[in-house]
Amino acid sequence: MANAANAVANKPAWIDLGTTDAAAAGTFYSTVFGWDVEVNPDPQYGGYGLARLGGKDVAGIGPTMSPQQPTAWSVYIGTDDAEALGRKVEEAGGTVVMPAFDVGDQGRMAVFADPRGAVISAWQPSAMGGFQTEGANAYSWAELNARDVGAVLPFYRDVFGWALHTSDSPEMPYTEFQLDGRSIAGATEMSPMAPAEMPNYWLVYFGVEDVDASTAEAVRAGGKEMLAPMDFPGGRMSMIADPQGAIFGLLRLHQG
């Protein structure tokens, strides 16, 4: 599947949720986004479920792999060689948390940490290529939240070949990671209000038609509003914690 690997190389290719209660999480996200979640019955996949929207793959939901693993959304960057990518991660000062391994016949994955500890995964596709749809009620954006974020940006440039485009707004500088001239992810300074024990992390945003309505729906379904709907120069957003504690964003971008 070299063509599939090349198509997603160095771009966000997949997201999934590791959670303490996969069944309850599936119900929550199905309520909020209208997903259909189908759990793979093959024991080798450990209860992993595929979430689909209109029959198209949008995300994965599965149990955490160990008691130490936090309930959280993971971002996967596409690659055509997960082992080689791991070597680049180490050369750039990062850590290989989980070396590349086969996920059935679906592909290969690996888990890395950048030099400041933010975890990001890699996906080398075979049978499963990655996202089949993005936008409303599906993946929209991924964002690194880090303390002293400027110190870690060169890692992503060196490992994934991402160009760094940082706004000159002194109040809220924001870096867009770009590939072939297209913005594919972002990075921002972690809020000073974040607890000291909170590690640097990647945040997943889902696109919605109405941030306020979807925020209210998420709260009704058992989620917790972490950041009320607010406008920013590119659109409107909010942040939610699901019933098991995984944090995600809701996003509507301005058109045009």
N, C-alpha and C positions, 0 to 999 in steps of 0.2 A: 504493500500500500504506500509506495514512495510518493505517489501523487498526493494522497491524503496528508501525509506527513509534511510535504513541502507546502501545501496549502495553508496549514496552520502554524508553520514554523515561526517561533519567536512572537506569537500573538496569543492572547487569551483564547484557549480552545475548549475549556470545560470548567464547570464548577460543581462541587458537591458538598453535601452537609454530612458531617460526622456528628452523631447525636446519641444521647443516652436513651432516647425513646423514639425509634425510627417510625413506628406506627403512628404515634401521636403527632409527630412532626409532619408526616405525610398528610394527615387529616388537616392540620393547620394550614399548610401551604396550598393544599387543594382548595380550601375555603377561601383563602385570600386571592389566589391567582387563577383558580379554575383548572389546576393541573390534574391529570390522571397519573397516579403512581402505581407502577407495576413492579412488584418485588420478584427478583429472579429466584426461581425455586432451586437452582443448582447450588448445593452446599458450598462449592468453592468460592462463591461470591459473597458468602457471609451475611445474607439478608439484605443485600444492596438492592435498592429500588431505582428504576428509571422514571423520572417525571417527564410527562409529555404534555404538550399543548397542541391541540388539533392534530394529534398523531405524530408530532415532531418532538425529538428529544430536546429538553431544555436544561436538565440538571439531574444530579444523582442525590439520593438520600439513603444513608446506611448507618448501622451502629458504629460507635467509636471502636477503634481496634484495640484499645487498652484502657484501663481505668485512669491512666495518666493523661490520655488525650482529651483536650478540652472540647466541649461542644462548640463547633464553629464551622463556618463556610470556608472552603478551600478554593483557591484559584489555581488552575492548571495552565501552564504556558506550553504551547505545542512545540514539538521538536522532532527531528528526523533521526536523532541519536541520543537517547537519554544518558547513556554512559559517558559519552563525550561531553555532554552538557554538564554532568556532574564534575568532570575534571576542570572545566572552565569555572564553575562555581568555587571550587577549592582554590584555584589559581587567583581568583579575585578576592579571596579572603572570607568566603562563605563556608558553609558546612553541609555535607551530605548527611541528612538526618535519616533517610531511608534509601539505600541504593536501588537502582533500577531493578524492577521485577515484572514478570508477566502477570497480567490480569486476564486469566483464561485466554481466549483467543481474541480478546477485544483490543489489546494493545499492551504497552509497557508504561509504567509510571515510576516516578521517583519523587522524593520529598527533600527539599533543601531549606536552609535558613540563610538569610543574608548576614553580613558582618554584625548587624545590630540585633539579630534574633528574629526578625519577621520571617514567617514560614511561607514558602511558595512552592508549588508542586509543578511537575512536568508531565506531559502526556505525549507518548509516541504512538500514534494510532495504527491499528491494523483493521480489525473488523468494525470498530467504532471510531468514526472520524472526529466526533466532538459535537459542538452545537449544531443543531439543525435549524434553529430559529433564534432571533434576538428581538428586543424591542418590548412592546407592551406585554406585561405579565411574564417576561423572560429576562435573561441577562441583559444588562445595559452598559455597565461600567465596572471597573475594578480600581481600587485606590489604596495606595500604601499610606498608612498613618504611622508616623515615626517621630521620636524625639531627635532633635538635631538632624532633621531629614536630609539636609544638604550633604552631610557626611557620607550617606549611604547611596546617593544617586549614582556615583560613578560605577558602583557594583553592577547596577542594572544596565548601564551603558555598555560595560565591558562584556557582560555575560550574554546579553540578548541582542546587542547591537542597537539599542534604543537611543535615539536622539533625545536630548533634554531641552524642552522649551518651557522656561520659567517666566511667569508673569512678573511685571515689575511693580505690582501693587504692594506697597510696604505694609498695609494693614493685613492682607491675607495673600502672601505669595503662594503660588500654586504651580507645580511642575506637571506638564503633560509629557508622557512618554510617547514618542512618535516613531513609526516604522514606515519607511517609504513615503514620508510626508503626511501620514495619517495618524492622528492621535488615537492611541489604543488603550491607554490607562493613565492614571494620575498618581501624584504623590503630594502629601501635605504634612505640615507640622502637626503632631498630635496635640489635642486640646490641653492647655495647662490645667484644666479641671479634671483630667483623667487621673484615676488613682495611681499612685506611684508604682504599685505592683503590676499594673496593666502592661503587658509586653507590647512592643511594636507589632502591628498586624496589617493584613490586607483585608479591606472591606469590599464586599460584593453589593452592587446596586442592581435592583430590578426596575425595569421601566414600567410605568403605569400611566394611564390616561389622566387620572386625577389624584394627585398626591394626598390631598386632604381626605377624600373619600376612601382611598385605599388604606391610609393610616387608621382611620376610624374602623374600617373592616378588620384590620389586623388586631386592633385592641379588643374588639368584640369577640374575636376568635381566640383570645387568650394571650395575645402578645402584650408587650409593654412599650409605651412610647418613650424612647430615649432622647429624641430630639424632635420637637414639634415641627410641623411643616414650615419651611422658611424659603424665601426667595434668595437666589444667588445670581451672579451675572449671566449664567448660562441657562437658568431655568428655576425649578422648585424641587425641594428635596425634604426628606425626613429620615429618621433612623428608628428602627424597631428592634427589640429583643424578642425572639420567639419564646414560646412557653418553656423550652428547655434551656434558654439563655443565649442562643446564637444570635449575634447582632448582624443586621443587614440594613441596607438603605433602600428607600423608594425614590424614584427619580423621574421627572419629566423635563426634558430639554426643550428649550425654545426652538421653534421650527425656523429653518432657513439658515 
